[in-house]
Amino acid sequence: MASKHNAATSQYLHDLRGLEADVRVVAEELGVSWDIAYKLMLLSWVRAQPTQTLP
């Protein structure tokens, strides 16, 4: 069980570092602060998700 937890934590940290690097690149390319770049990336991700209709 501990190895599953460690693997999940390790993957999460890896993904987080990748996200941080992506945000820095976007911020540089757009000439905006990292928090604006992060919000823009989050917005584009949310908009890309399929919409679900309620029954």
CHARMM-style PDB file with segment names, atoms N, HN, CA, C and O in Angstrom:
ATOM      1  N   MET     1       0.824  -1.194   0.000  1.00  0.00      PROA
ATOM      2  CA  MET     1       0.000   0.000   0.000  1.00  0.00      PROA
ATOM      3  C   MET     1       0.870   1.261   0.000  1.00  0.00      PROA
ATOM      4  O   MET     1       0.584   2.233  -0.700  1.00  0.00      PROA
ATOM      5  N   ALA     2       1.927   1.220   0.793  1.00  0.00      PROA
ATOM      6  HN  ALA     2       2.159   0.431   1.362  1.00  0.00      PROA
ATOM      7  CA  ALA     2       2.810   2.386   0.870  1.00  0.00      PROA
ATOM      8  C   ALA     2       3.467   2.669  -0.477  1.00  0.00      PROA
ATOM      9  O   ALA     2       3.658   3.828  -0.845  1.00  0.00      PROA
ATOM     10  N   SER     3       3.816   1.607  -1.219  1.00  0.00      PROA
ATOM     11  HN  SER     3       3.661   0.666  -0.921  1.00  0.00      PROA
ATOM     12  CA  SER     3       4.455   1.834  -2.515  1.00  0.00      PROA
ATOM     13  C   SER     3       3.477   2.459  -3.511  1.00  0.00      PROA
ATOM     14  O   SER     3       3.880   3.265  -4.350  1.00  0.00      PROA
ATOM     15  N   LYS     4       2.201   2.095  -3.423  1.00  0.00      PROA
ATOM     16  HN  LYS     4       1.874   1.440  -2.741  1.00  0.00      PROA
ATOM     17  CA  LYS     4       1.191   2.724  -4.283  1.00  0.00      PROA
ATOM     18  C   LYS     4       1.086   4.212  -3.970  1.00  0.00      PROA
ATOM     19  O   LYS     4       1.011   5.051  -4.867  1.00  0.00      PROA
ATOM     20  N   HSD     5       1.081   4.516  -2.671  1.00  0.00      PROA
ATOM     21  HN  HSD     5       1.142   3.834  -1.942  1.00  0.00      PROA
ATOM     22  CA  HSD     5       0.989   5.909  -2.242  1.00  0.00      PROA
ATOM     23  C   HSD     5       2.220   6.685  -2.715  1.00  0.00      PROA
ATOM     24  O   HSD     5       2.097   7.794  -3.235  1.00  0.00      PROA
ATOM     25  N   ASN     6       3.389   6.106  -2.536  1.00  0.00      PROA
ATOM     26  HN  ASN     6       3.489   5.206  -2.113  1.00  0.00      PROA
ATOM     27  CA  ASN     6       4.616   6.768  -2.962  1.00  0.00      PROA
ATOM     28  C   ASN     6       4.645   6.973  -4.462  1.00  0.00      PROA
ATOM     29  O   ASN     6       5.088   8.020  -4.934  1.00  0.00      PROA
ATOM     30  N   ALA     7       4.179   5.989  -5.222  1.00  0.00      PROA
ATOM     31  HN  ALA     7       3.819   5.138  -4.838  1.00  0.00      PROA
ATOM     32  CA  ALA     7       4.147   6.115  -6.673  1.00  0.00      PROA
ATOM     33  C   ALA     7       3.169   7.213  -7.092  1.00  0.00      PROA
ATOM     34  O   ALA     7       3.465   7.998  -7.993  1.00  0.00      PROA
ATOM     35  N   ALA     8       2.014   7.270  -6.445  1.00  0.00      PROA
ATOM     36  HN  ALA     8       1.773   6.632  -5.714  1.00  0.00      PROA
ATOM     37  CA  ALA     8       1.025   8.299  -6.770  1.00  0.00      PROA
ATOM     38  C   ALA     8       1.560   9.688  -6.414  1.00  0.00      PROA
ATOM     39  O   ALA     8       1.385  10.642  -7.173  1.00  0.00      PROA
ATOM     40  N   THR     9       2.207   9.792  -5.267  1.00  0.00      PROA
ATOM     41  HN  THR     9       2.349   9.017  -4.650  1.00  0.00      PROA
ATOM     42  CA  THR     9       2.780  11.077  -4.853  1.00  0.00      PROA
ATOM     43  C   THR     9       3.881  11.485  -5.812  1.00  0.00      PROA
ATOM     44  O   THR     9       3.977  12.650  -6.196  1.00  0.00      PROA
ATOM     45  N   SER    10       4.695  10.548  -6.193  1.00  0.00      PROA
ATOM     46  HN  SER    10       4.618   9.601  -5.882  1.00  0.00      PROA
ATOM     47  CA  SER    10       5.787  10.811  -7.114  1.00  0.00      PROA
ATOM     48  C   SER    10       5.246  11.297  -8.459  1.00  0.00      PROA
ATOM     49  O   SER    10       5.765  12.256  -9.029  1.00  0.00      PROA
ATOM     50  N   GLN    11       4.214  10.642  -8.960  1.00  0.00      PROA
ATOM     51  HN  GLN    11       3.792   9.863  -8.497  1.00  0.00      PROA
ATOM     52  CA  GLN    11       3.605  11.040 -10.235  1.00  0.00      PROA
ATOM     53  C   GLN    11       2.988  12.428 -10.128  1.00  0.00      PROA
ATOM     54  O   GLN    11       3.114  13.243 -11.042  1.00  0.00      PROA
ATOM     55  N   TYR    12       2.318  12.694  -9.007  1.00  0.00      PROA
ATOM     56  HN  TYR    12       2.216  12.033  -8.265  1.00  0.00      PROA
ATOM     57  CA  TYR    12       1.710  14.009  -8.786  1.00  0.00      PROA
ATOM     58  C   TYR    12       2.775  15.101  -8.818  1.00  0.00      PROA
ATOM     59  O   TYR    12       2.595  16.127  -9.475  1.00  0.00      PROA
ATOM     60  N   LEU    13       3.878  14.884  -8.114  1.00  0.00      PROA
ATOM     61  HN  LEU    13       4.024  14.051  -7.581  1.00  0.00      PROA
ATOM     62  CA  LEU    13       4.949  15.876  -8.078  1.00  0.00      PROA
ATOM     63  C   LEU    13       5.564  16.068  -9.460  1.00  0.00      PROA
ATOM     64  O   LEU    13       5.898  17.188  -9.848  1.00  0.00      PROA
ATOM     65  N   HSD    14       5.712  14.980 -10.196  1.00  0.00      PROA
ATOM     66  HN  HSD    14       5.442  14.070  -9.881  1.00  0.00      PROA
ATOM     67  CA  HSD    14       6.239  15.061 -11.565  1.00  0.00      PROA
ATOM     68  C   HSD    14       5.304  15.903 -12.439  1.00  0.00      PROA
ATOM     69  O   HSD    14       5.757  16.766 -13.190  1.00  0.00      PROA
ATOM     70  N   ASP    15       3.989  15.642 -12.335  1.00  0.00      PROA
ATOM     71  HN  ASP    15       3.620  14.941 -11.725  1.00  0.00      PROA
ATOM     72  CA  ASP    15       3.008  16.392 -13.117  1.00  0.00      PROA
ATOM     73  C   ASP    15       3.006  17.862 -12.718  1.00  0.00      PROA
ATOM     74  O   ASP    15       2.882  18.743 -13.569  1.00  0.00      PROA
ATOM     75  N   LEU    16       3.145  18.122 -11.424  1.00  0.00      PROA
ATOM     76  HN  LEU    16       3.246  17.406 -10.733  1.00  0.00      PROA
ATOM     77  CA  LEU    16       3.149  19.488 -10.929  1.00  0.00      PROA
ATOM     78  C   LEU    16       4.356  20.255 -11.459  1.00  0.00      PROA
ATOM     79  O   LEU    16       4.235  21.419 -11.842  1.00  0.00      PROA
ATOM     80  N   ARG    17       5.505  19.615 -11.483  1.00  0.00      PROA
ATOM     81  HN  ARG    17       5.603  18.669 -11.173  1.00  0.00      PROA
ATOM     82  CA  ARG    17       6.709  20.262 -12.030  1.00  0.00      PROA
ATOM     83  C   ARG    17       6.533  20.544 -13.516  1.00  0.00      PROA
ATOM     84  O   ARG    17       6.960  21.587 -14.010  1.00  0.00      PROA
ATOM     85  N   GLY    18       5.905  19.615 -14.225  1.00  0.00      PROA
ATOM     86  HN  GLY    18       5.557  18.767 -13.824  1.00  0.00      PROA
ATOM     87  CA  GLY    18       5.638  19.819 -15.648  1.00  0.00      PROA
ATOM     88  C   GLY    18       4.691  20.985 -15.871  1.00  0.00      PROA
ATOM     89  O   GLY    18       4.890  21.786 -16.785  1.00  0.00      PROA
ATOM     90  N   LEU    19       3.664  21.084 -15.042  1.00  0.00      PROA
ATOM     91  HN  LEU    19       3.502  20.434 -14.300  1.00  0.00      PROA
ATOM     92  CA  LEU    19       2.717  22.188 -15.139  1.00  0.00      PROA
ATOM     93  C   LEU    19       3.415  23.514 -14.871  1.00  0.00      PROA
ATOM     94  O   LEU    19       3.183  24.501 -15.569  1.00  0.00      PROA
ATOM     95  N   GLU    20       4.268  23.528 -13.859  1.00  0.00      PROA
ATOM     96  HN  GLU    20       4.456  22.726 -13.292  1.00  0.00      PROA
ATOM     97  CA  GLU    20       5.002  24.759 -13.531  1.00  0.00      PROA
ATOM     98  C   GLU    20       5.854  25.203 -14.718  1.00  0.00      PROA
ATOM     99  O   GLU    20       5.905  26.389 -15.044  1.00  0.00      PROA
ATOM    100  N   ALA    21       6.514  24.257 -15.355  1.00  0.00      PROA
ATOM    101  HN  ALA    21       6.472  23.294 -15.091  1.00  0.00      PROA
ATOM    102  CA  ALA    21       7.344  24.588 -16.514  1.00  0.00      PROA
ATOM    103  C   ALA    21       6.482  25.113 -17.662  1.00  0.00      PROA
ATOM    104  O   ALA    21       6.858  26.077 -18.329  1.00  0.00      PROA
ATOM    105  N   ASP    22       5.336  24.486 -17.893  1.00  0.00      PROA
ATOM    106  HN  ASP    22       5.032  23.702 -17.352  1.00  0.00      PROA
ATOM    107  CA  ASP    22       4.427  24.933 -18.954  1.00  0.00      PROA
ATOM    108  C   ASP    22       3.935  26.347 -18.694  1.00  0.00      PROA
ATOM    109  O   ASP    22       3.876  27.171 -19.607  1.00  0.00      PROA
ATOM    110  N   VAL    23       3.580  26.625 -17.440  1.00  0.00      PROA
ATOM    111  HN  VAL    23       3.628  25.957 -16.699  1.00  0.00      PROA
ATOM    112  CA  VAL    23       3.081  27.958 -17.082  1.00  0.00      PROA
ATOM    113  C   VAL    23       4.170  29.000 -17.316  1.00  0.00      PROA
ATOM    114  O   VAL    23       3.891  30.083 -17.829  1.00  0.00      PROA
ATOM    115  N   ARG    24       5.392  28.684 -16.949  1.00  0.00      PROA
ATOM    116  HN  ARG    24       5.619  27.804 -16.533  1.00  0.00      PROA
ATOM    117  CA  ARG    24       6.490  29.637 -17.148  1.00  0.00      PROA
ATOM    118  C   ARG    24       6.701  29.934 -18.635  1.00  0.00      PROA
ATOM    119  O   ARG    24       6.934  31.083 -19.011  1.00  0.00      PROA
ATOM    120  N   VAL    25       6.620  28.910 -19.476  1.00  0.00      PROA
ATOM    121  HN  VAL    25       6.430  27.977 -19.170  1.00  0.00      PROA
ATOM    122  CA  VAL    25       6.789  29.099 -20.919  1.00  0.00      PROA
ATOM    123  C   VAL    25       5.665  29.974 -21.477  1.00  0.00      PROA
ATOM    124  O   VAL    25       5.919  30.907 -22.238  1.00  0.00      PROA
ATOM    125  N   VAL    26       4.428  29.671 -21.096  1.00  0.00      PROA
ATOM    126  HN  VAL    26       4.221  28.913 -20.477  1.00  0.00      PROA
ATOM    127  CA  VAL    26       3.286  30.456 -21.573  1.00  0.00      PROA
ATOM    128  C   VAL    26       3.406  31.904 -21.103  1.00  0.00      PROA
ATOM    129  O   VAL    26       3.153  32.834 -21.870  1.00  0.00      PROA
ATOM    130  N   ALA    27       3.790  32.091 -19.853  1.00  0.00      PROA
ATOM    131  HN  ALA    27       3.995  31.336 -19.230  1.00  0.00      PROA
ATOM    132  CA  ALA    27       3.937  33.448 -19.315  1.00  0.00      PROA
ATOM    133  C   ALA    27       4.987  34.235 -20.096  1.00  0.00      PROA
ATOM    134  O   ALA    27       4.789  35.405 -20.420  1.00  0.00      PROA
ATOM    135  N   GLU    28       6.101  33.576 -20.390  1.00  0.00      PROA
ATOM    136  HN  GLU    28       6.262  32.625 -20.127  1.00  0.00      PROA
ATOM    137  CA  GLU    28       7.155  34.237 -21.164  1.00  0.00      PROA
ATOM    138  C   GLU    28       6.674  34.590 -22.560  1.00  0.00      PROA
ATOM    139  O   GLU    28       6.886  35.707 -23.033  1.00  0.00      PROA
ATOM    140  N   GLU    29       6.020  33.631 -23.224  1.00  0.00      PROA
ATOM    141  HN  GLU    29       5.847  32.724 -22.840  1.00  0.00      PROA
ATOM    142  CA  GLU    29       5.575  33.850 -24.599  1.00  0.00      PROA
ATOM    143  C   GLU    29       4.522  34.952 -24.691  1.00  0.00      PROA
ATOM    144  O   GLU    29       4.511  35.726 -25.647  1.00  0.00      PROA
ATOM    145  N   LEU    30       3.643  35.021 -23.699  1.00  0.00      PROA
ATOM    146  HN  LEU    30       3.652  34.392 -22.921  1.00  0.00      PROA
ATOM    147  CA  LEU    30       2.582  36.034 -23.730  1.00  0.00      PROA
ATOM    148  C   LEU    30       2.999  37.345 -23.069  1.00  0.00      PROA
ATOM    149  O   LEU    30       2.325  38.364 -23.224  1.00  0.00      PROA
ATOM    150  N   GLY    31       4.102  37.320 -22.337  1.00  0.00      PROA
ATOM    151  HN  GLY    31       4.649  36.493 -22.212  1.00  0.00      PROA
ATOM    152  CA  GLY    31       4.552  38.511 -21.650  1.00  0.00      PROA
ATOM    153  C   GLY    31       3.641  38.890 -20.488  1.00  0.00      PROA
ATOM    154  O   GLY    31       3.416  40.071 -20.221  1.00  0.00      PROA
ATOM    155  N   VAL    32       3.117  37.868 -19.797  1.00  0.00      PROA
ATOM    156  HN  VAL    32       3.300  36.909 -20.014  1.00  0.00      PROA
ATOM    157  CA  VAL    32       2.240  38.107 -18.646  1.00  0.00      PROA
ATOM    158  C   VAL    32       2.842  37.429 -17.422  1.00  0.00      PROA
ATOM    159  O   VAL    32       3.796  36.659 -17.528  1.00  0.00      PROA
ATOM    160  N   SER    33       2.269  37.727 -16.258  1.00  0.00      PROA
ATOM    161  HN  SER    33       1.494  38.353 -16.172  1.00  0.00      PROA
ATOM    162  CA  SER    33       2.750  37.100 -15.028  1.00  0.00      PROA
ATOM    163  C   SER    33       2.317  35.631 -14.999  1.00  0.00      PROA
ATOM    164  O   SER    33       1.415  35.218 -15.727  1.00  0.00      PROA
ATOM    165  N   TRP    34       2.983  34.856 -14.138  1.00  0.00      PROA
ATOM    166  HN  TRP    34       3.716  35.191 -13.546  1.00  0.00      PROA
ATOM    167  CA  TRP    34       2.693  33.416 -14.096  1.00  0.00      PROA
ATOM    168  C   TRP    34       1.265  33.142 -13.663  1.00  0.00      PROA
ATOM    169  O   TRP    34       0.660  32.180 -14.136  1.00  0.00      PROA
ATOM    170  N   ASP    35       0.700  33.968 -12.767  1.00  0.00      PROA
ATOM    171  HN  ASP    35       1.192  34.749 -12.383  1.00  0.00      PROA
ATOM    172  CA  ASP    35      -0.663  33.691 -12.306  1.00  0.00      PROA
ATOM    173  C   ASP    35      -1.685  33.908 -13.423  1.00  0.00      PROA
ATOM    174  O   ASP    35      -2.677  33.184 -13.505  1.00  0.00      PROA
ATOM    175  N   ILE    36      -1.446  34.899 -14.280  1.00  0.00      PROA
ATOM    176  HN  ILE    36      -0.640  35.487 -14.213  1.00  0.00      PROA
ATOM    177  CA  ILE    36      -2.337  35.104 -15.428  1.00  0.00      PROA
ATOM    178  C   ILE    36      -2.183  33.936 -16.402  1.00  0.00      PROA
ATOM    179  O   ILE    36      -3.178  33.436 -16.926  1.00  0.00      PROA
ATOM    180  N   ALA    37      -0.959  33.501 -16.646  1.00  0.00      PROA
ATOM    181  HN  ALA    37      -0.150  33.907 -16.220  1.00  0.00      PROA
ATOM    182  CA  ALA    37      -0.720  32.379 -17.549  1.00  0.00      PROA
ATOM    183  C   ALA    37      -1.401  31.116 -17.021  1.00  0.00      PROA
ATOM    184  O   ALA    37      -2.003  30.365 -17.787  1.00  0.00      PROA
ATOM    185  N   TYR    38      -1.304  30.886 -15.709  1.00  0.00      PROA
ATOM    186  HN  TYR    38      -0.815  31.496 -15.086  1.00  0.00      PROA
ATOM    187  CA  TYR    38      -1.931  29.712 -15.104  1.00  0.00      PROA
ATOM    188  C   TYR    38      -3.443  29.767 -15.275  1.00  0.00      PROA
ATOM    189  O   TYR    38      -4.063  28.765 -15.629  1.00  0.00      PROA
ATOM    190  N   LYS    39      -4.039  30.925 -15.027  1.00  0.00      PROA
ATOM    191  HN  LYS    39      -3.536  31.739 -14.740  1.00  0.00      PROA
ATOM    192  CA  LYS    39      -5.486  31.065 -15.170  1.00  0.00      PROA
ATOM    193  C   LYS    39      -5.924  30.855 -16.616  1.00  0.00      PROA
ATOM    194  O   LYS    39      -6.959  30.237 -16.868  1.00  0.00      PROA
ATOM    195  N   LEU    40      -5.147  31.364 -17.562  1.00  0.00      PROA
ATOM    196  HN  LEU    40      -4.306  31.866 -17.357  1.00  0.00      PROA
ATOM    197  CA  LEU    40      -5.474  31.150 -18.968  1.00  0.00      PROA
ATOM    198  C   LEU    40      -5.390  29.672 -19.345  1.00  0.00      PROA
ATOM    199  O   LEU    40      -6.240  29.161 -20.074  1.00  0.00      PROA
ATOM    200  N   MET    41      -4.359  28.990 -18.843  1.00  0.00      PROA
ATOM    201  HN  MET    41      -3.668  29.405 -18.251  1.00  0.00      PROA
ATOM    202  CA  MET    41      -4.217  27.561 -19.122  1.00  0.00      PROA
ATOM    203  C   MET    41      -5.356  26.776 -18.489  1.00  0.00      PROA
ATOM    204  O   MET    41      -5.901  25.863 -19.109  1.00  0.00      PROA
ATOM    205  N   LEU    42      -5.717  27.124 -17.263  1.00  0.00      PROA
ATOM    206  HN  LEU    42      -5.275  27.866 -16.760  1.00  0.00      PROA
ATOM    207  CA  LEU    42      -6.819  26.451 -16.580  1.00  0.00      PROA
ATOM    208  C   LEU    42      -8.127  26.677 -17.324  1.00  0.00      PROA
ATOM    209  O   LEU    42      -8.911  25.745 -17.504  1.00  0.00      PROA
ATOM    210  N   LEU    43      -8.363  27.898 -17.751  1.00  0.00      PROA
ATOM    211  HN  LEU    43      -7.727  28.655 -17.605  1.00  0.00      PROA
ATOM    212  CA  LEU    43      -9.575  28.204 -18.503  1.00  0.00      PROA
ATOM    213  C   LEU    43      -9.637  27.409 -19.801  1.00  0.00      PROA
ATOM    214  O   LEU    43     -10.691  26.876 -20.149  1.00  0.00      PROA
ATOM    215  N   SER    44      -8.528  27.323 -20.518  1.00  0.00      PROA
ATOM    216  HN  SER    44      -7.672  27.756 -20.236  1.00  0.00      PROA
ATOM    217  CA  SER    44      -8.530  26.573 -21.772  1.00  0.00      PROA
ATOM    218  C   SER    44      -8.749  25.084 -21.518  1.00  0.00      PROA
ATOM    219  O   SER    44      -9.383  24.405 -22.326  1.00  0.00      PROA
ATOM    220  N   TRP    45      -8.226  24.569 -20.394  1.00  0.00      PROA
ATOM    221  HN  TRP    45      -7.711  25.121 -19.738  1.00  0.00      PROA
ATOM    222  CA  TRP    45      -8.446  23.161 -20.064  1.00  0.00      PROA
ATOM    223  C   TRP    45      -9.911  22.918 -19.737  1.00  0.00      PROA
ATOM    224  O   TRP    45     -10.498  21.940 -20.199  1.00  0.00      PROA
ATOM    225  N   VAL    46     -10.503  23.804 -18.942  1.00  0.00      PROA
ATOM    226  HN  VAL    46     -10.026  24.598 -18.567  1.00  0.00      PROA
ATOM    227  CA  VAL    46     -11.912  23.649 -18.562  1.00  0.00      PROA
ATOM    228  C   VAL    46     -12.802  23.713 -19.802  1.00  0.00      PROA
ATOM    229  O   VAL    46     -13.738  22.926 -19.941  1.00  0.00      PROA
ATOM    230  N   ARG    47     -12.512  24.640 -20.687  1.00  0.00      PROA
ATOM    231  HN  ARG    47     -11.751  25.280 -20.574  1.00  0.00      PROA
ATOM    232  CA  ARG    47     -13.330  24.790 -21.895  1.00  0.00      PROA
ATOM    233  C   ARG    47     -13.187  23.587 -22.820  1.00  0.00      PROA
ATOM    234  O   ARG    47     -14.094  23.300 -23.602  1.00  0.00      PROA
ATOM    235  N   ALA    48     -12.055  22.877 -22.743  1.00  0.00      PROA
ATOM    236  HN  ALA    48     -11.318  23.110 -22.108  1.00  0.00      PROA
ATOM    237  CA  ALA    48     -11.827  21.722 -23.600  1.00  0.00      PROA
ATOM    238  C   ALA    48     -12.540  20.469 -23.099  1.00  0.00      PROA
ATOM    239  O   ALA    48     -12.663  19.489 -23.834  1.00  0.00      PROA
ATOM    240  N   GLN    49     -13.010  20.496 -21.850  1.00  0.00      PROA
ATOM    241  HN  GLN    49     -12.910  21.292 -21.253  1.00  0.00      PROA
ATOM    242  CA  GLN    49     -13.685  19.332 -21.286  1.00  0.00      PROA
ATOM    243  C   GLN    49     -15.077  19.206 -21.894  1.00  0.00      PROA
ATOM    244  O   GLN    49     -15.746  20.209 -22.143  1.00  0.00      PROA
ATOM    245  N   PRO    50     -15.508  17.970 -22.132  1.00  0.00      PROA
ATOM    246  CA  PRO    50     -16.851  17.796 -22.682  1.00  0.00      PROA
ATOM    247  C   PRO    50     -17.905  18.278 -21.680  1.00  0.00      PROA
ATOM    248  O   PRO    50     -17.780  18.071 -20.473  1.00  0.00      PROA
ATOM    249  N   THR    51     -18.911  18.905 -22.198  1.00  0.00      PROA
ATOM    250  HN  THR    51     -19.012  19.073 -23.178  1.00  0.00      PROA
ATOM    251  CA  THR    51     -19.979  19.371 -21.317  1.00  0.00      PROA
ATOM    252  C   THR    51     -20.933  18.219 -21.041  1.00  0.00      PROA
ATOM    253  O   THR    51     -21.151  17.356 -21.891  1.00  0.00      PROA
ATOM    254  N   GLN    52     -21.482  18.223 -19.871  1.00  0.00      PROA
ATOM    255  HN  GLN    52     -21.305  18.924 -19.181  1.00  0.00      PROA
ATOM    256  CA  GLN    52     -22.433  17.187 -19.499  1.00  0.00      PROA
ATOM    257  C   GLN    52     -23.783  17.845 -19.285  1.00  0.00      PROA
ATOM    258  O   GLN    52     -23.889  18.899 -18.658  1.00  0.00      PROA
ATOM    259  N   THR    53     -24.800  17.210 -19.812  1.00  0.00      PROA
ATOM    260  HN  THR    53     -24.714  16.354 -20.321  1.00  0.00      PROA
ATOM    261  CA  THR    53     -26.138  17.739 -19.611  1.00  0.00      PROA
ATOM    262  C   THR    53     -26.808  16.969 -18.485  1.00  0.00      PROA
ATOM    263  O   THR    53     -26.612  15.765 -18.318  1.00  0.00      PROA
ATOM    264  N   LEU    54     -27.586  17.687 -17.735  1.00  0.00      PROA
ATOM    265  HN  LEU    54     -27.745  18.665 -17.870  1.00  0.00      PROA
ATOM    266  CA  LEU    54     -28.310  17.045 -16.652  1.00  0.00      PROA
ATOM    267  C   LEU    54     -29.571  16.397 -17.209  1.00  0.00      PROA
ATOM    268  O   LEU    54     -30.190  16.919 -18.136  1.00  0.00      PROA
ATOM    269  N   PRO    55     -29.944  15.263 -16.639  1.00  0.00      PROA
ATOM    270  CA  PRO    55     -31.157  14.590 -17.143  1.00  0.00      PROA
ATOM    271  C   PRO    55     -32.413  15.404 -16.883  1.00  0.00      PROA
ATOM    272  OT1 PRO    55     -33.510  14.979 -17.243  1.00  0.00      PROA
TER     273      PRO     55
END
